[in-house]
Amino acid sequence: MRFDRNLTPHSPSAKERVESALREWPSIIQGGMGIAISHWPLARAVSLAGQLGVVSGTSIDSVLLRRLQDGDVGGHMRRALAASPWPDLAEQVISRYFRPDGRMPNQPYLRLPLWTLGSNRWQETLAMLGGFVEVWLAKSSHAGRVGINLLTKLALPNLAVLYGAMQANVDVVLMGAGIPREIPGALDRLADHEPASLRCEVAGMPSAESPLIRFDPRSYEGASQVPLRRPAFFPIISSYSLALLMAKKATGKVQGFVIEGPTAGGHNAPPRGPKRYDSAGQPVYDERDAVDLDAVAALGYPFWLAGGFGSPDALETARAQGAAGIQVGTLFAYCAESGMTMDLKKQAVATVRASSVAVRSDPQASPTGYPFKVADIEGTLSNQALYDARERVCDLGYLREAYLNPAGEVGFRCAAEPVNAFVSKGGRAEDTEGRKCLCNGLMATAGFPQYQSSGTVESPIVTSGDAIGQIRALLTPGSDTYSAQDVIDYLTRGRST
Ligand SMILES: Cc1cc2nc3c(=O)[nH]c(=O)nc-3n(C[C@H](O)[C@H](O)[C@H](O)COP(=O)(O)O)c2cc1C
């Protein structure tokens, strides 16, 4: 993707709208980073520094459970749960999962049942409370704004997480990894405590016949029925056509865009042209993937540029191109407040200092089918031999896809689950090749590795933007860490915002 045009909003009204948005919003968005890399302490630190801190809502139900089982160090989970509008449910969760002394060595975490299309009452409860807790803590004791990030494609828990986050007064919802066309309308309904639904794409079924994922806030008693504030919605997109679709054909209003290029960490949009790979097997992007920023600007919404924009010069460039600012992930992923384990952060920093960290855009790794960035860090699943030694197991299931079985029922399968199981569900064996269990890998990266019944512990996988070397600018002699405030001071060097 290239961001190489000088931008002048086309109509005065569009220009005015953008200018007023620039007065309203900060220039730096700390990108949402799952699982629990942009956890509440990071988002809070960024918001306290006057920029937009964003918590990750991905798998937040399981994250809450694991924190409770690890003894809820600092008591933050219980403090936030006690402030939730559902004290009875919160109490049930605490009595079922909180372990005052944490787990015994090698004791597996208790897990939630996997989400389905049927009744998900307990999963919904945890997702709703998880969204509430994360945002409530990120917003505690300051007046700064906080966003929540979710992946569109991992649709089953999203409505419950959003409703919980809205009960904690979340300011912005940011969603990519799919086309979040139905989210703006769902936010409108959830703000009025109305039932909301999303279509569940099912492999082998025409879109028009897709079943609905439903969530009814009114089935959870306790919360006040006073309308909630409807958060702003910023879709994360990678093309003008998607911006246009979201501006004109979404079920409700959007308030801005994050335009993310293929150098960004996490999942990336696939190339728009035919599938081509370089010698390292990475997808090749070309001019078809350049975003027409003039056209996006003419839609009249503020936008932020993401993917390799983690430098003061890049912020200047983005602003010169008409952007409200930048969304940055990688610099924040390795800062002191991020949720990545200290060991992994230190190892990444040491490697960057000594040489460079290779980041590969892996077209196979993610069961979603989107390219996924994997950083080559020792002891992590970037090492294929380590991954091959892992016994395939699917026990978190967030990345499963819905499929239609021969009996005409909707089931769920994941290309990273045991091959036999995937094939027995109508999946193709070749689609399992190179797939990685990101659920377990990313949980381990955030310090919540599962001890499997086979006696093994899950290994981490680290995702990072291509420009991981940018963290060098933040490293001072003799120190292997830096703070979120350091990142913001660096990015805004010489600027007042
Ligand atoms: C560790 C990590 C995890 C990420 N996870 C997510 C995610 O869960 N959802 C998402 O929309 N983007 C995710 N991203 C992308 C960031 O939100 C952000 O857009 C991107 O990192 C910006 O590019 P940069 O990495 O070059 O700064 C992730 C990025 C990193 C580095």
The ligand as an SDF file (V2000), in Angstrom:
LIG
                    3D

 31 33  0  0  0  0  0  0  0  0999 V2000
    1.1910   -7.8230   18.6450 C   0  0  0  0  0  0  0  0  0  0  0  0
    0.1550   -7.2740   17.7100 C   0  0  0  0  0  0  0  0  0  0  0  0
   -1.1420   -7.7630   17.7790 C   0  0  0  0  0  0  0  0  0  0  0  0
   -2.1320   -7.2100   16.9610 C   0  0  0  0  0  0  0  0  0  0  0  0
   -3.4170   -7.6490   17.0980 N   0  0  0  0  0  0  0  0  0  0  0  0
   -4.4150   -7.0120   16.4360 C   0  0  0  0  0  0  0  0  0  0  0  0
   -5.7690   -7.3390   16.7010 C   0  0  0  0  0  0  0  0  0  0  0  0
   -6.0870   -8.1820   17.5400 O   0  0  0  0  0  0  0  0  0  0  0  0
   -6.7320   -6.6660   16.0080 N   0  0  0  0  0  0  0  0  0  0  0  0
   -6.4130   -5.6950   15.0910 C   0  0  0  0  0  0  0  0  0  0  0  0
   -7.3300   -5.1040   14.4910 O   0  0  0  0  0  0  0  0  0  0  0  0
   -5.1360   -5.3750   14.8220 N   0  0  0  0  0  0  0  0  0  0  0  0
   -4.1350   -5.9870   15.4970 C   0  0  0  0  0  0  0  0  0  0  0  0
   -2.8390   -5.6040   15.2870 N   0  0  0  0  0  0  0  0  0  0  0  0
   -2.5680   -4.4550   14.3930 C   0  0  0  0  0  0  0  0  0  0  0  0
   -2.4480   -3.1540   15.2090 C   0  0  0  0  0  0  0  0  0  0  0  0
   -3.6700   -2.8150   15.8170 O   0  0  0  0  0  0  0  0  0  0  0  0
   -1.9980   -1.9640   14.3380 C   0  0  0  0  0  0  0  0  0  0  0  0
   -2.9460   -1.6230   13.3760 O   0  0  0  0  0  0  0  0  0  0  0  0
   -0.7140   -2.2660   13.6100 C   0  0  0  0  0  0  0  0  0  0  0  0
    0.1900   -2.8590   14.4870 O   0  0  0  0  0  0  0  0  0  0  0  0
   -0.1070   -0.9830   13.0370 C   0  0  0  0  0  0  0  0  0  0  0  0
    1.0760   -1.2280   12.3430 O   0  0  0  0  0  0  0  0  0  0  0  0
    2.5080   -1.3090   13.0710 P   0  0  0  0  0  0  0  0  0  0  0  0
    2.5580   -2.6510   13.7060 O   0  0  0  0  0  0  0  0  0  0  0  0
    3.4770   -1.1770   11.9500 O   0  0  0  0  0  0  0  0  0  0  0  0
    2.5900   -0.1830   14.0580 O   0  0  0  0  0  0  0  0  0  0  0  0
   -1.8130   -6.1820   16.0470 C   0  0  0  0  0  0  0  0  0  0  0  0
   -0.4890   -5.7310   15.9650 C   0  0  0  0  0  0  0  0  0  0  0  0
    0.4870   -6.2620   16.7830 C   0  0  0  0  0  0  0  0  0  0  0  0
    1.8870   -5.7320   16.6860 C   0  0  0  0  0  0  0  0  0  0  0  0
  1  2  1  0
  2  3  1  0
  2 30  2  0
  3  4  2  0
  4  5  1  0
  4 28  1  0
  5  6  2  0
  6  7  1  0
  6 13  1  0
  7  8  2  0
  7  9  1  0
  9 10  1  0
 10 11  2  0
 10 12  1  0
 12 13  2  0
 13 14  1  0
 14 15  1  0
 14 28  1  0
 15 16  1  0
 16 17  1  0
 16 18  1  0
 18 19  1  0
 18 20  1  0
 20 21  1  0
 20 22  1  0
 22 23  1  0
 23 24  1  0
 24 25  2  0
 24 26  1  0
 24 27  1  0
 28 29  2  0
 29 30  1  0
 30 31  1  0
M  END
$$$$
